[in-house]
């Protein structure tokens, strides 16, 4: 009919079959952002640690950055499906953390970073294996190997990067300010068990308190006149000071602070061991430092684990991620 269109002329005769629109998988951009935050937090942790070693900045900045790194890396492991991608991300994070220390020597830095990278990959693979053998996704069981190996890797790399820094500054290993903080904490703990000992004052006060404590166990001491008691305590205090000076091989004055005396003795002992044992002493020192730092990492593990669990529950509640069933009849985590 005139004024009507032929249906055939309105039909596209060239494209008879419609093509499927190419779409990105769910969480495409979110996974890129998560991987970027992982590397960025590692870089921040490395820079903060560099500032702590060289400029004495607050250690809390380093711990905060590394806590974010551990958390971002943890969720990256939970949500990633590709082993190669996770390996590349962990490798980039390791390079980012070690980058501020480029001047310590290529071979040493490469070996230290390789050891750290090995622990990170080991933890990632172990946690993914745990997830693959679960029917129900149990958060803490899944992330425990990853978080443990991450803390081990960071402790190892931190100690290895600490050694050349201290050697460059004379090999004292611990500065007087850091030692004073450790000493005050130790004497505060000991003071609660031995309240009669003056541990935080001068060495003269300590000798006098120790002499007084020792004389209290002598029944004849209380039979003396007060003036004679003071003289006896003064005599015994001088003897204690002389014995301390002979033991520590240094001249001790009664007005010297206890922390200063302890620090000089500590550094002298380390220097003697360093001269006597050479490289073996450095290896032993690194091992001791690693186990101390790693044991303190327990508190770091608990804090990061608890915070990560609350973030995990929040992401589930807000439908940012979801738990889906797979053909193997188990639960896994995926982006919404």
C-alpha positions as CSV (number, residue, x, y, z in Angstrom):
1,X,0.0,0.0,0.0
2,X,1.2,3.5,-0.6
3,X,2.7,5.2,2.4
4,X,3.7,1.9,4.1
5,X,7.2,0.5,4.4
6,X,8.2,-2.9,3.2
7,X,9.3,-4.9,6.3
8,X,12.2,-6.3,4.3
9,X,13.6,-2.8,3.7
10,X,13.6,-2.0,7.4
11,X,15.5,-5.2,8.2
12,X,19.3,-5.3,8.3
13,X,20.1,-8.0,5.8
14,X,23.8,-7.9,6.5
15,X,23.9,-8.4,10.3
16,X,21.4,-11.3,10.6
17,X,23.0,-12.6,13.9
18,X,23.3,-10.4,16.9
19,X,26.7,-10.4,18.6
20,X,27.1,-10.7,22.3
21,X,28.3,-7.6,24.1
22,X,31.8,-8.0,25.6
23,X,31.6,-7.4,29.3
24,X,34.3,-7.3,32.0
25,X,34.1,-9.8,34.8
26,X,32.6,-8.7,38.1
27,X,35.1,-6.9,40.3
28,X,37.4,-6.0,37.4
29,X,38.2,-2.5,38.6
30,X,37.9,-3.4,42.2
31,X,40.6,-6.0,41.8
32,X,42.9,-3.6,40.1
33,X,42.4,-1.0,42.9
34,X,43.1,-3.7,45.5
35,X,46.3,-4.8,43.9
36,X,47.4,-1.2,43.5
37,X,46.7,-0.5,47.2
38,X,48.7,-3.6,48.1
39,X,51.8,-2.3,46.3
40,X,51.3,1.3,47.4
41,X,51.0,0.2,51.1
42,X,54.2,-1.8,50.7
43,X,56.0,1.2,49.3
44,X,54.7,3.3,52.1
45,X,55.9,0.8,54.7
46,X,59.4,0.7,53.1
47,X,59.7,4.5,53.0
48,X,58.4,4.8,56.6
49,X,60.9,2.1,57.8
50,X,63.7,3.9,55.9
51,X,62.8,7.1,57.7
52,X,62.7,5.3,61.0
53,X,66.2,3.9,60.6
54,X,67.8,7.0,59.2
55,X,65.9,9.9,60.8
56,X,64.4,8.4,63.9
57,X,60.8,8.9,63.0
58,X,58.0,7.2,64.9
59,X,57.9,3.4,64.3
60,X,54.1,3.5,64.4
61,X,54.0,4.9,60.9
62,X,55.9,1.8,59.6
63,X,53.6,-0.6,61.5
64,X,50.5,1.1,60.3
65,X,51.6,0.9,56.7
66,X,52.6,-2.7,57.0
67,X,49.2,-3.5,58.7
68,X,47.4,-2.1,55.7
69,X,49.7,-4.1,53.4
70,X,49.0,-7.3,55.3
71,X,45.2,-6.6,55.1
72,X,45.2,-5.7,51.4
73,X,47.3,-8.7,50.6
74,X,45.0,-10.9,52.6
75,X,41.9,-9.8,50.7
76,X,43.8,-10.1,47.4
77,X,44.5,-13.7,48.2
78,X,40.9,-14.4,49.1
79,X,39.5,-12.8,45.9
80,X,42.1,-13.6,43.3
81,X,41.7,-16.6,41.0
82,X,45.0,-16.4,39.2
83,X,48.2,-17.6,40.7
84,X,50.4,-15.8,38.2
85,X,48.7,-12.5,38.9
86,X,49.1,-12.9,42.7
87,X,52.8,-13.8,42.2
88,X,53.3,-10.6,40.1
89,X,51.5,-8.5,42.7
90,X,53.6,-9.9,45.6
91,X,56.7,-9.5,43.6
92,X,55.9,-5.8,42.9
93,X,55.1,-5.3,46.6
94,X,58.4,-6.8,47.6
95,X,60.3,-4.5,45.2
96,X,58.3,-1.5,46.4
97,X,59.2,-2.2,50.1
98,X,62.9,-2.7,49.3
99,X,63.2,0.2,46.8
100,X,64.1,2.9,49.4
101,X,67.2,0.8,50.4
102,X,68.7,0.7,46.9
103,X,72.1,1.9,48.3
104,X,72.9,-1.0,50.6
105,X,74.3,-3.1,47.7
106,X,72.5,-5.0,44.9
107,X,73.4,-8.5,45.9
108,X,72.5,-8.1,49.6
109,X,69.2,-6.3,48.7
110,X,68.3,-8.9,46.1
111,X,68.9,-11.8,48.4
112,X,66.9,-10.1,51.2
113,X,64.0,-9.3,48.9
114,X,64.1,-12.8,47.4
115,X,63.8,-14.4,50.9
116,X,60.8,-12.1,51.7
117,X,59.2,-12.8,48.4
118,X,59.5,-16.6,49.0
119,X,57.7,-16.4,52.3
120,X,54.9,-14.2,50.8
121,X,54.3,-16.6,47.9
122,X,54.5,-19.6,50.3
123,X,51.8,-18.1,52.6
124,X,49.6,-17.2,49.6
125,X,49.8,-20.7,48.1
126,X,49.2,-22.4,51.5
127,X,46.1,-20.3,52.2
128,X,44.7,-21.0,48.8
129,X,45.3,-24.7,49.3
130,X,43.4,-24.4,52.6
131,X,40.5,-22.7,50.8
132,X,40.4,-25.3,48.1
133,X,40.0,-28.0,50.8
134,X,37.1,-26.3,52.6
135,X,33.4,-26.9,52.0
136,X,32.4,-23.9,54.1
137,X,34.6,-20.8,53.9
138,X,36.0,-20.3,57.3
139,X,37.8,-17.0,57.5
140,X,40.5,-17.4,60.1
141,X,41.4,-20.9,59.0
142,X,41.8,-19.7,55.5
143,X,43.9,-16.6,56.2
144,X,46.1,-18.0,59.1
145,X,48.9,-19.4,56.8
146,X,48.9,-16.3,54.7
147,X,49.1,-13.9,57.6
148,X,51.7,-15.9,59.5
149,X,54.0,-16.1,56.4
150,X,53.5,-12.4,55.7
151,X,54.6,-11.4,59.2
152,X,57.6,-13.8,58.9
153,X,58.5,-12.2,55.6
154,X,58.3,-8.6,56.9
155,X,60.2,-9.5,60.0
156,X,63.0,-11.2,58.0
157,X,63.3,-8.3,55.5
158,X,63.2,-5.7,58.3
159,X,66.0,-7.3,60.2
160,X,68.2,-7.9,57.1
161,X,67.8,-4.2,56.1
162,X,68.5,-3.1,59.7
163,X,71.9,-4.6,59.9
164,X,73.8,-2.6,57.2
165,X,72.1,0.6,58.5
166,X,73.6,0.1,61.9
167,X,77.0,-1.0,60.6
168,X,77.2,2.2,58.6
169,X,76.6,4.2,61.8
170,X,79.4,2.4,63.7
171,X,77.9,-1.0,64.4
172,X,76.2,-0.1,67.7
173,X,73.0,-1.9,66.6
174,X,70.9,-0.1,69.2
175,X,71.1,3.7,69.7
176,X,71.1,5.1,73.3
177,X,67.5,6.5,72.9
178,X,66.1,3.1,71.8
179,X,68.1,1.3,74.5
180,X,66.8,3.7,77.2
181,X,63.2,2.9,76.2
182,X,63.9,-0.8,76.5
183,X,65.8,-0.3,79.8
184,X,63.0,1.7,81.3
185,X,60.4,-0.9,80.4
186,X,62.6,-3.7,81.8
187,X,63.4,-1.9,85.0
188,X,59.7,-0.9,85.4
189,X,58.7,-4.6,85.2
190,X,61.5,-5.6,87.6
191,X,60.6,-2.8,90.0
192,X,57.2,-4.3,90.5
193,X,58.8,-7.5,91.8
194,X,61.6,-5.8,93.7
195,X,60.2,-2.4,94.9
196,X,63.0,-1.8,97.3
197,X,65.6,-1.6,94.6
198,X,66.3,1.8,92.9
199,X,66.6,0.7,89.3
200,X,65.8,3.9,87.4
201,X,67.9,6.4,89.3
202,X,71.7,6.8,89.6
203,X,74.1,3.9,90.1
204,X,74.8,5.3,93.6
205,X,71.2,5.1,94.5
206,X,71.0,1.5,93.2
207,X,74.1,0.5,95.2
208,X,72.7,2.1,98.4
209,X,69.3,0.3,98.0
210,X,71.1,-3.0,97.3
211,X,73.3,-2.5,100.4
212,X,70.3,-1.7,102.5
213,X,68.4,-4.7,101.3
214,X,71.4,-6.9,101.9
215,X,71.9,-5.6,105.5
216,X,68.3,-6.2,106.4
217,X,69.0,-9.9,106.3
218,X,71.7,-9.5,109.0
219,X,70.2,-9.5,112.5
220,X,73.2,-7.8,114.0
221,X,72.7,-4.8,111.7
222,X,69.6,-3.7,113.7
223,X,71.5,-3.8,116.9
224,X,73.9,-1.0,115.7
225,X,73.3,2.7,116.4
226,X,71.7,4.7,113.6
227,X,75.0,6.5,112.8
228,X,76.8,3.2,112.6
229,X,74.1,1.8,110.3
230,X,74.6,4.6,107.9
231,X,78.3,4.1,107.9
232,X,77.9,0.4,107.3
233,X,75.5,1.0,104.4
234,X,77.9,3.6,102.9
235,X,80.8,1.2,103.2
236,X,78.9,-1.6,101.5
237,X,77.7,0.7,98.8
238,X,81.2,1.7,97.9
239,X,82.1,-2.0,97.8
240,X,79.2,-2.7,95.4
241,X,80.3,0.2,93.1
242,X,83.8,-1.1,93.1
243,X,82.6,-4.7,92.2
244,X,80.4,-3.3,89.4
245,X,83.2,-1.3,87.9
246,X,85.5,-4.3,88.0
247,X,82.8,-6.6,86.4
248,X,81.9,-4.1,83.7
249,X,85.5,-3.0,83.1
250,X,84.6,0.7,83.3
251,X,84.9,3.5,85.7
252,X,81.7,4.1,87.5
253,X,80.7,7.3,89.4
254,X,77.9,7.3,91.9
255,X,76.1,10.0,90.0
256,X,76.1,8.1,86.7
257,X,72.5,7.1,85.5
258,X,71.8,3.4,85.6
259,X,70.7,3.3,82.0
260,X,73.9,5.0,80.8
261,X,76.0,2.4,82.7
262,X,74.0,-0.5,81.3
263,X,74.2,0.9,77.8
264,X,78.0,1.3,77.9
265,X,78.3,-2.3,79.2
266,X,75.9,-3.6,76.6
267,X,77.8,-1.9,73.7
268,X,81.2,-2.9,75.0
269,X,80.0,-6.6,75.2
270,X,78.7,-6.5,71.7
271,X,81.9,-4.9,70.4
272,X,84.0,-7.6,72.1
273,X,81.9,-10.3,70.6
274,X,82.0,-8.7,67.2
275,X,85.8,-8.5,67.3
276,X,86.1,-12.0,68.6
277,X,83.7,-13.8,66.3
278,X,83.5,-11.5,63.2
279,X,80.8,-12.4,60.7
280,X,79.5,-15.3,62.8
281,X,78.5,-12.7,65.4
282,X,76.5,-10.7,62.8
283,X,74.7,-13.9,61.7
284,X,73.9,-14.8,65.3
285,X,72.8,-11.3,66.0
286,X,70.5,-11.3,63.0
287,X,69.0,-14.6,64.1
288,X,68.3,-13.4,67.6
289,X,66.8,-10.1,66.3
290,X,64.6,-12.0,63.9
291,X,63.2,-14.3,66.6
292,X,62.6,-11.3,68.9
293,X,60.8,-9.4,66.2
294,X,58.9,-12.4,65.0
295,X,57.6,-13.2,68.5
296,X,56.4,-9.6,68.9
297,X,54.6,-10.1,65.6
298,X,52.0,-12.2,67.5
299,X,50.4,-8.9,68.6
300,X,50.5,-7.7,65.0
301,X,48.9,-10.9,63.8
302,X,46.0,-10.6,66.3
303,X,45.4,-7.0,65.5
304,X,45.4,-7.4,61.7
305,X,43.4,-10.6,61.9
306,X,40.6,-9.0,64.0
307,X,40.4,-5.8,61.9
308,X,40.4,-7.9,58.7
309,X,37.6,-10.0,60.0
310,X,35.4,-7.0,60.7
311,X,36.2,-5.6,57.3
312,X,35.3,-8.9,55.7
313,X,31.9,-9.0,57.5
314,X,31.3,-5.4,56.4
315,X,32.0,-6.2,52.8
316,X,29.6,-9.1,52.9
317,X,26.9,-7.1,54.6
318,X,27.2,-4.2,52.1
319,X,27.2,-6.7,49.2
320,X,30.6,-5.6,47.9
321,X,31.6,-9.2,47.9
322,X,29.6,-12.4,48.2
323,X,30.0,-16.0,49.0
324,X,29.0,-18.2,46.1
325,X,28.7,-22.0,45.7
326,X,30.9,-23.8,43.2
327,X,30.5,-27.1,41.3
328,X,32.7,-28.8,43.9
329,X,30.0,-28.1,46.5
330,X,32.0,-25.6,48.6
331,X,31.9,-21.9,49.4
332,X,34.3,-19.3,48.0
333,X,34.4,-15.5,48.0
334,X,33.7,-13.3,44.9
335,X,32.9,-9.7,44.0
336,X,29.2,-8.8,43.8
